[in-house]
Every structure is written in structure tokens, then in C-alpha cells.
Amino acid sequence: MKNTRTHVLLALLLALVALVVARPELLLRYEPSVAGQQGEPPLPGTNAIKGLAIRRDGEVYAADVSYFYRGDAPVAQVRVFAASDPTDQSKYQPGMVEIASRGEHQVTLNVLRPKWIQEAVRTQKVVASLEINGRTVSRLEIDYGIAWPDPFAEMQSRRDAQMSDDDRYRQAVTLIDSRSRNALTEAKRLLDRIIINQPDYVDAYPELARHAMMTMPRPGAFDRAEEHLQHALALQPGHANSHVLLGYVFAHQDRFDEAEAEFERAQTIGTANLWLWANWGELLRMQGRDAEAIAKYLQAIDGARPFNTYDVARQEAYRNLLDLLETRGDVEKLDELYARRSGEFPENACFLAAHAEFKLFQKGDFDGAIEDDERAVKAGCDDRGVGEVLGVAYYMAWSAGQEPDKARLLAKARVFLPEGPRLYLRLSTSDRTAGLLEKFNEDGRIAAARDADNMTAIAYALAGRDLGAARRLMGYGASLTDSVGSQQIQVALIPVFNEDLEGIRFVLESGIDPASITFRGASLVDIATQSGNPELVELVRKARREL
């Protein structure tokens, strides 16, 4: 009991201390005798705010306040706040407060935006007051209009005022790496601020070039990027990052020799910039030099992950390397690279999902695919394809399983990928999974099935340019003459509208009569001509002549 009483008394004491610290005027209001215990009598004169002047530094407003305080009480305060109606302070920030000292003094306090107004607002006055025992004994207000932005913009402005140009540069790089529209807009604002402050800040110009290429229409984007990079090299001829990016620009202007020369210069100078190897690999790939491109991409992923902006270049190198090795059918090397990439970048759960898709469709490893895809979903990968791959993997497990597990596996499969055109498409994309199609083709349902978008499996295959899947589906009776989608377009026309030359060849070689392919009265030749693509027009006309 004694301990309990002690704890209660201690809690009350702490609460009282906290109250006095938070609201010192309460002590004065309810214990007036305290004021008289301080010893010194009040000074002669009148308590008053004697002067108020406002200074602006960027988005920060400072109030210089001069006052006289007699010393009537141990605690008094000078307060400054902005308002439109000083008689109604309820919706305004309590303001900045300074404990008043005896005598005549000057203090500087920041003027804060109105606290309870959460949008852009304009205040008309700034008020300074001297308060004793919670009561205002003197006030002075001046007309001074302040246009306050919304709180987020104000906070950003205050943060900007404290940033160095190096901070702005680092943040701009990160924002450009993200590639989102809002991020690119903010990055340009930061880079512009750097150039205003330091026109010779050479590192900013490659980022301005990157921004131009991501936001401007081509080919003008490459011309603008080249201007920024040439300016950077005029400031600092040995600026490796500018040489690296200029090589990329030249490559996309079909200036291949000049591009390679820029990459060689950057290599000679020396740089940790992994875009050197990623961009060099892209140049070689554009020229059909795939073996050399693979070697450059391997250099980009050599060694440990840098954990900086060059992570993006490393990921790009992985993507291109996997694409090149896919065409070579090097399954073991691909498996190794998928595993390595997902291990290096665990924060990107969809890399794990990509490995699961590879395991399922290239190796037939449905157990491994299920394990990796479930981990990817739990880690936050919400790509539509993840659920579809997981569904196919469960169907494969169901087909190979034994009772009583089969019913459970089939139920799971239907959750992620119900029977219909998307399932038939997914099964048809690989020889490893296509054998399962037979289990679903009762009464020719694979050819006939349509989804809520009025699409068939072969329509999805041609829209995705997967001719292997389209060929397998035709083996189950899928038709090229069916009309699909909300516009009732013939399946055979999908490659034409996509200007997919390989897809058009597939359609024409299937034996379909070109004269039977029409859309709203327009013939296949008419539609091809309207595309303005000369290769497409010649391909269609040649097929008609041969018939």
C-alpha cells in the first residue's frame, strides 16, 4: 500500500511539473505571490512594444522587435504572429515567443504561417505583443502582406534554403533515376537552381542532358542533350561522365564511330560510372555485334553492387544481358544470372518473380516457380503477370500431383488464373507448359473461349507478338478470322495495326485469304497503306500479287 501511495504522489508531482513547464503563465496566474518573491522592484516606466520591423530572406520572414519590460513578474513573453484579423487569433499560429527580460531590449523572431490554415493564404499584418500572466499589456501591429504557400511548398522552400548545391545535385540524380513525371519536374527545378548559383557546376550538365532525353520529343531531345554535354566538356574536357553520356547520344543519332570514340575516351580517363559499359554494350548491340555487347554488359555487372546511382546502370546491363542470352538458349547461364540479380537487388521483389517465370517456362520447375513467386508476392511485387505465372505453376503442380493434394492445388490455381483465354495464352508460351493445354480443350473450348474484354487466347498472343504461342494455339483450332475486342477487329489485323512485320508474315503464311481480312469496309491493302509504313505496304501487296 505504501509503495502504491508513493507512486501516485510521484505521478501527480511529475504531472504538475510538466504543466508548469508547458504553461508557465499558470504559475503566475494562480500564485501571484511568486512575483513578489523575486526581490527586485519593477523599473519605472511603461511596459511597451516600441518597434517592429520585418526582414525577408528567401521564404523566411524575420521580425525585429524592440520592447521595454518593467519586470512586474518573473515570466513575461514577447510574441510575434501573422494575421489578417488580429482581433481573432484563434485560427492563427500562436507564433514565436521569447521570454522578456527586464529593461529595454531588441529580439529577432521568425514570423510563422497561420497554423490552422492548411492551404495557400495571404496575411495582411504582423503583430508583436508583450504578455504578462497570459494577458497582453502592449501590442504593435504593422501592415505587411505575406503570401504563404501551401504547407508542403513552404516546407520544401525552407528545406531548399538550407540545401547546398551538392545536396541539390545528389537529389536531382535520384529523382531522374526514378523517371516519374513529377520527379523529373522537381529535378529540373533543382538543376536550374544550381546553374543560377554556379553556372560552372559541370556535373549538373549531364543530368540536364538526361532530363532532356526523358522529357523532350525525339530527335530534338538528343540535340538538346548534346548541347548540354558539349558545354560540360568545354568547361572540363576530361569530364568522364559527359563523355559516357555523349557516346550514348551519338549512338542514338546513328553516329556509331563517334560514339565508340567517346566511350574509349571515358575508359582512358577512368571512371566508376557503370553506364560506360551499359551504354557501350547497347551501341554494340545496335550494330549486331552481340558477342562484344555481352562482354561489355558482363563488365557492368562485374564486382559488387555499388549501392549508388549506378545501380540503375547495373540493372539495365542485367536486363540486356538476359535478353541476349535468351536468344542463345543458354539456360544454365540464364538461371545463374536471374538468381544473382534477385540476390543483389532484394528490394525489387519483381526480379524474384522474373526468375520464377524463367524457372517455370524455361525449365519446367513449377515447384521452384511457386516458391519464388510466393516470396515475390509477400515482398510486394504486384505485377499482373506474377499472379498469372503462379496460377500456371499451380496448374502444373495439379497435373503432376496426387490425391488429395490435387483438389487443393486446383483451387489455388483458379484463384490466381481462372480458366479462360489468359490461361490458354500462358500455357501456350512454352513447350514446357503447352502439353497441359490438352486437359482444357474439351469441346474445343480453347479456340472458342473469350474473356470480359471479348479477347481470345490467340488475339492476346498476336498482340504480345508471341508467334510461338499463336502457332501452338492454332493447333487447337484457334481462328485468325474471329472478331475480337470492343471494336470487333479481326484477329488477323492485330499485327497490321501494331505494324508487326513478323506477325503479318505469320498471318499471311497461315493460308488465310488476304481478301477476307477487312475492317469497316477497308481492305487489308487499304489499312496497310493508311499506316504509312512502306515495308508493311510492300509485304501486303506482295502477298496479294502471289495469290
Summary of the structure (lengths in Angstrom):
residues: 547
radius of gyration: 35.8
end to end distance: 105.8
largest distance: 115.5
contacts: 1669
relative contact order: 0.03
helix: 59%
strand: 14%
